């Protein structure tokens, strides 16, 4: 079910933005939408017994560093 939500949201963003901004920007917006939804999904499914809004999420250092590394790795590609 989560995959349908992520995919449907991504396709909706692409469909909306392709008419407004053009095909290249629409695909970029779709990629960003899918990436952010995957990031939210990873936080939501990290621990089935604790909420993603608790401070326990901050206790896992490698898990906390991975999203920031992904964002930093994608920043030069988006800037070009």
OpenMM code with the backbone's topology and positions (N, CA, C; nanometers):
from openmm import Vec3, app, unit

residues = "UNK UNK UNK UNK UNK UNK UNK UNK UNK UNK UNK UNK UNK UNK UNK UNK UNK UNK UNK UNK UNK UNK UNK UNK UNK UNK UNK UNK UNK UNK UNK UNK UNK UNK UNK UNK UNK UNK UNK UNK UNK UNK UNK UNK UNK UNK UNK UNK UNK UNK UNK UNK UNK UNK UNK UNK UNK UNK UNK UNK UNK UNK UNK UNK UNK UNK UNK UNK UNK UNK UNK UNK UNK UNK UNK UNK UNK UNK UNK UNK".split()
positions = [
    Vec3(0.0810, -0.1184, 0.0000),
    Vec3(0.0000, 0.0000, 0.0000),
    Vec3(0.0865, 0.1265, 0.0000),
    Vec3(0.1951, 0.1217, 0.0743),
    Vec3(0.2828, 0.2384, 0.0794),
    Vec3(0.3451, 0.2652, -0.0576),
    Vec3(0.3774, 0.1596, -0.1307),
    Vec3(0.4347, 0.1758, -0.2638),
    Vec3(0.3380, 0.2417, -0.3608),
    Vec3(0.2103, 0.2073, -0.3487),
    Vec3(0.1092, 0.2716, -0.4328),
    Vec3(0.0974, 0.4201, -0.4007),
    Vec3(0.1044, 0.4526, -0.2726),
    Vec3(0.0987, 0.5937, -0.2339),
    Vec3(0.2196, 0.6703, -0.2865),
    Vec3(0.3379, 0.6119, -0.2711),
    Vec3(0.4592, 0.6795, -0.3186),
    Vec3(0.4581, 0.6947, -0.4706),
    Vec3(0.4229, 0.5881, -0.5396),
    Vec3(0.4196, 0.5928, -0.6851),
    Vec3(0.3104, 0.6839, -0.7381),
    Vec3(0.1923, 0.6766, -0.6778),
    Vec3(0.0823, 0.7623, -0.7207),
    Vec3(0.1114, 0.9094, -0.6968),
    Vec3(0.1714, 0.9400, -0.5816),
    Vec3(0.2080, 1.0786, -0.5537),
    Vec3(0.3130, 1.1303, -0.6497),
    Vec3(0.4093, 1.0437, -0.6812),
    Vec3(0.5143, 1.0817, -0.7754),
    Vec3(0.4566, 1.1083, -0.9136),
    Vec3(0.3709, 1.0201, -0.9601),
    Vec3(0.3098, 1.0393, -1.0921),
    Vec3(0.2189, 1.1622, -1.0960),
    Vec3(0.1507, 1.1897, -0.9846),
    Vec3(0.0662, 1.3088, -0.9794),
    Vec3(0.1505, 1.4354, -0.9883),
    Vec3(0.2638, 1.4378, -0.9199),
    Vec3(0.3521, 1.5548, -0.9258),
    Vec3(0.4079, 1.5721, -1.0674),
    Vec3(0.4462, 1.4617, -1.1301),
    Vec3(0.4992, 1.4698, -1.2665),
    Vec3(0.3916, 1.5200, -1.3634),
    Vec3(0.2704, 1.4676, -1.3495),
    Vec3(0.1619, 1.5101, -1.4395),
    Vec3(0.1291, 1.6577, -1.4209),
    Vec3(0.1257, 1.7030, -1.2966),
    Vec3(0.0940, 1.8435, -1.2708),
    Vec3(0.2046, 1.9360, -1.3213),
    Vec3(0.3294, 1.8998, -1.2913),
    Vec3(0.4391, 1.9920, -1.3227),
    Vec3(0.4827, 1.9876, -1.4689),
    Vec3(0.4490, 1.8816, -1.5420),
    Vec3(0.4907, 1.8767, -1.6822),
    Vec3(0.4203, 1.9837, -1.7659),
    Vec3(0.2952, 2.0129, -1.7347),
    Vec3(0.2244, 2.1184, -1.8068),
    Vec3(0.2703, 2.2570, -1.7654),
    Vec3(0.3113, 2.2699, -1.6398),
    Vec3(0.3469, 2.4013, -1.5866),
    Vec3(0.4925, 2.4376, -1.6120),
    Vec3(0.5836, 2.3420, -1.5905),
    Vec3(0.7268, 2.3733, -1.5930),
    Vec3(0.8049, 2.3056, -1.7049),
    Vec3(0.7485, 2.2084, -1.7718),
    Vec3(0.8209, 2.1367, -1.8761),
    Vec3(0.8633, 1.9989, -1.8297),
    Vec3(0.9034, 1.9176, -1.9254),
    Vec3(0.9318, 1.7765, -1.8990),
    Vec3(1.0524, 1.7546, -1.8085),
    Vec3(1.1605, 1.8272, -1.8295),
    Vec3(1.2819, 1.8065, -1.7504),
    Vec3(1.2593, 1.8417, -1.6035),
    Vec3(1.1939, 1.9540, -1.5792),
    Vec3(1.1656, 1.9943, -1.4417),
    Vec3(1.0655, 1.8985, -1.3778),
    Vec3(0.9698, 1.8510, -1.4553),
    Vec3(0.8701, 1.7578, -1.4031),
    Vec3(0.9350, 1.6277, -1.3575),
    Vec3(1.0279, 1.5764, -1.4337),
    Vec3(1.0964, 1.4530, -1.3947),
    Vec3(1.1831, 1.4738, -1.2718),
    Vec3(1.2455, 1.5900, -1.2624),
    Vec3(1.3255, 1.6211, -1.1443),
    Vec3(1.2364, 1.6318, -1.0211),
    Vec3(1.1240, 1.6975, -1.0354),
    Vec3(1.0308, 1.7085, -0.9226),
    Vec3(0.9763, 1.5713, -0.8825),
    Vec3(0.9532, 1.4844, -0.9800),
    Vec3(0.9089, 1.3495, -0.9499),
    Vec3(1.0142, 1.2699, -0.8747),
    Vec3(1.1394, 1.2845, -0.9152),
    Vec3(1.2481, 1.2149, -0.8462),
    Vec3(1.2606, 1.2632, -0.7025),
    Vec3(1.2516, 1.3924, -0.6814),
    Vec3(1.2612, 1.4477, -0.5463),
    Vec3(1.1428, 1.4017, -0.4614),
    Vec3(1.0228, 1.4002, -0.5190),
    Vec3(0.9049, 1.3538, -0.4470),
    Vec3(0.9199, 1.2090, -0.4053),
    Vec3(0.9673, 1.1250, -0.4959),
    Vec3(0.9855, 0.9834, -0.4640),
    Vec3(1.0949, 0.9647, -0.3586),
    Vec3(1.2012, 1.0425, -0.3657),
    Vec3(1.3095, 1.0321, -0.2687),
    Vec3(1.2644, 1.0731, -0.1293),
    Vec3(1.1904, 1.1816, -0.1205),
    Vec3(1.1424, 1.2271, 0.0102),
    Vec3(1.0428, 1.1281, 0.0694),
    Vec3(0.9583, 1.0700, -0.0145),
    Vec3(0.8629, 0.9719, 0.0375),
    Vec3(0.9342, 0.8447, 0.0825),
    Vec3(1.0404, 0.8046, 0.0137),
    Vec3(1.1187, 0.6904, 0.0607),
    Vec3(1.1891, 0.7204, 0.1917),
    Vec3(1.2368, 0.8416, 0.2081),
    Vec3(1.3001, 0.8817, 0.3329),
    Vec3(1.1995, 0.8786, 0.4477),
    Vec3(1.0810, 0.9311, 0.4255),
    Vec3(0.9765, 0.9274, 0.5279),
    Vec3(0.9370, 0.7832, 0.5602),
    Vec3(0.9303, 0.6988, 0.4583),
    Vec3(0.8967, 0.5581, 0.4796),
    Vec3(1.0043, 0.4880, 0.5628),
    Vec3(1.1308, 0.5196, 0.5395),
    Vec3(1.2374, 0.4559, 0.6170),
    Vec3(1.2308, 0.4969, 0.7636),
    Vec3(1.1979, 0.6225, 0.7915),
    Vec3(1.1824, 0.6643, 0.9308),
    Vec3(1.0599, 0.5999, 0.9941),
    Vec3(0.9523, 0.5863, 0.9189),
    Vec3(0.8293, 0.5295, 0.9725),
    Vec3(0.8423, 0.3811, 1.0028),
    Vec3(0.9230, 0.3107, 0.9268),
    Vec3(0.9360, 0.1660, 0.9455),
    Vec3(1.0631, 0.1264, 1.0183),
    Vec3(1.1346, 0.2216, 1.0752),
    Vec3(1.2595, 0.1918, 1.1449),
    Vec3(1.2344, 0.0991, 1.2636),
    Vec3(1.1339, 0.1281, 1.3420),
    Vec3(1.1031, 0.0481, 1.4594),
    Vec3(0.9522, 0.0382, 1.4717),
    Vec3(0.9011, -0.0837, 1.4697),
    Vec3(0.7559, -0.1005, 1.4724),
    Vec3(0.6959, -0.0748, 1.6098),
    Vec3(0.7795, -0.0671, 1.7129),
    Vec3(0.7277, -0.0467, 1.8483),
    Vec3(0.7364, 0.0986, 1.8953),
    Vec3(0.8124, 0.1812, 1.8272),
    Vec3(0.8288, 0.3196, 1.8685),
    Vec3(0.7860, 0.4130, 1.7553),
    Vec3(0.7357, 0.5278, 1.7937),
    Vec3(0.6938, 0.6270, 1.6963),
    Vec3(0.8148, 0.6935, 1.6319),
    Vec3(0.7983, 0.7358, 1.5085),
    Vec3(0.9073, 0.8067, 1.4422),
    Vec3(0.9255, 0.9470, 1.4990),
    Vec3(0.8304, 0.9917, 1.5799),
    Vec3(0.8382, 1.1246, 1.6392),
    Vec3(0.8994, 1.1223, 1.7791),
    Vec3(0.9421, 1.0049, 1.8265),
    Vec3(1.0069, 0.9980, 1.9565),
    Vec3(1.1563, 1.0280, 1.9417),
    Vec3(1.2221, 1.0522, 2.0522),
    Vec3(1.3645, 1.0823, 2.0493),
    Vec3(1.4501, 0.9578, 2.0275),
    Vec3(1.3890, 0.8397, 2.0290),
    Vec3(1.4640, 0.7166, 2.0042),
    Vec3(1.5193, 0.7112, 1.8626),
    Vec3(1.4579, 0.7835, 1.7727),
    Vec3(1.5042, 0.7859, 1.6345),
    Vec3(1.6448, 0.8452, 1.6262),
    Vec3(1.6740, 0.9396, 1.7128),
    Vec3(1.8037, 1.0064, 1.7105),
    Vec3(1.9153, 0.9237, 1.7736),
    Vec3(1.8826, 0.8081, 1.8310),
    Vec3(1.9833, 0.7265, 1.8975),
    Vec3(2.0651, 0.6400, 1.8034),
    Vec3(2.0230, 0.6219, 1.6824),
    Vec3(2.0923, 0.5370, 1.5856),
    Vec3(2.1726, 0.6252, 1.4904),
    Vec3(2.3006, 0.6438, 1.5210),
    Vec3(2.3832, 0.7387, 1.4464),
    Vec3(2.3973, 0.7036, 1.2976),
    Vec3(2.4272, 0.5780, 1.2593),
    Vec3(2.4375, 0.5494, 1.1147),
    Vec3(2.3070, 0.5746, 1.0404),
    Vec3(2.1945, 0.5458, 1.1046),
    Vec3(2.0658, 0.5693, 1.0400),
    Vec3(2.0395, 0.7182, 1.0249),
    Vec3(2.0863, 0.7978, 1.1208),
    Vec3(2.0676, 0.9424, 1.1129),
    Vec3(2.1606, 1.0064, 1.0105),
    Vec3(2.2783, 0.9510, 0.9911),
    Vec3(2.3739, 1.0087, 0.8972),
    Vec3(2.3422, 0.9744, 0.7515),
    Vec3(2.2797, 0.8618, 0.7272),
    Vec3(2.2540, 0.8172, 0.5901),
    Vec3(2.1686, 0.9155, 0.5096),
    Vec3(2.0572, 0.9674, 0.5630),
    Vec3(1.9791, 1.0629, 0.4825),
    Vec3(2.0559, 1.1904, 0.4491),
    Vec3(2.1341, 1.2402, 0.5434),
    Vec3(2.2092, 1.3625, 0.5138),
    Vec3(2.3171, 1.3368, 0.4098),
    Vec3(2.3755, 1.2184, 0.4104),
    Vec3(2.4749, 1.1847, 0.3078),
    Vec3(2.4106, 1.1749, 0.1701),
    Vec3(2.2904, 1.1222, 0.1647),
    Vec3(2.2189, 1.1120, 0.0375),
    Vec3(2.1866, 1.2514, -0.0156),
    Vec3(2.1424, 1.3397, 0.0725),
    Vec3(2.1098, 1.4768, 0.0310),
    Vec3(2.2354, 1.5485, -0.0176),
    Vec3(2.3450, 1.5339, 0.0544),
    Vec3(2.4683, 1.5987, 0.0152),
    Vec3(2.5233, 1.5426, -0.1157),
    Vec3(2.5049, 1.4130, -0.1386),
    Vec3(2.5518, 1.3527, -0.2632),
    Vec3(2.4698, 1.4001, -0.3818),
    Vec3(2.3422, 1.4281, -0.3606),
    Vec3(2.2567, 1.4730, -0.4694),
    Vec3(2.2620, 1.6219, -0.4935),
    Vec3(2.3178, 1.6978, -0.4006),
    Vec3(2.3213, 1.8441, -0.4142),
    Vec3(2.4018, 1.8908, -0.5366),
    Vec3(2.5203, 1.8370, -0.5636),
    Vec3(2.5920, 1.8828, -0.6828),
    Vec3(2.5188, 1.8517, -0.8127),
    Vec3(2.4452, 1.7407, -0.8169),
    Vec3(2.3721, 1.7058, -0.9389),
    Vec3(2.2573, 1.8024, -0.9625),
    Vec3(2.1917, 1.8456, -0.8536),
    Vec3(2.0811, 1.9382, -0.8683),
    Vec3(2.1264, 2.0800, -0.8997),
    Vec3(2.2489, 2.1122, -0.8609),
    Vec3(2.2996, 2.2480, -0.8817),
    Vec3(2.3452, 2.2708, -1.0263),
    Vec3(2.3720, 2.1619, -1.0972),
    Vec3(2.4259, 2.1759, -1.2337),
    Vec3(2.3222, 2.2094, -1.3362),
] * unit.nanometer
topology = app.Topology()
chain = topology.addChain("A")
for resn in residues:
    res = topology.addResidue(resn, chain)
    for name in ("N", "CA", "C"):
        topology.addAtom(name, app.Element.getBySymbol(name[0]), res)
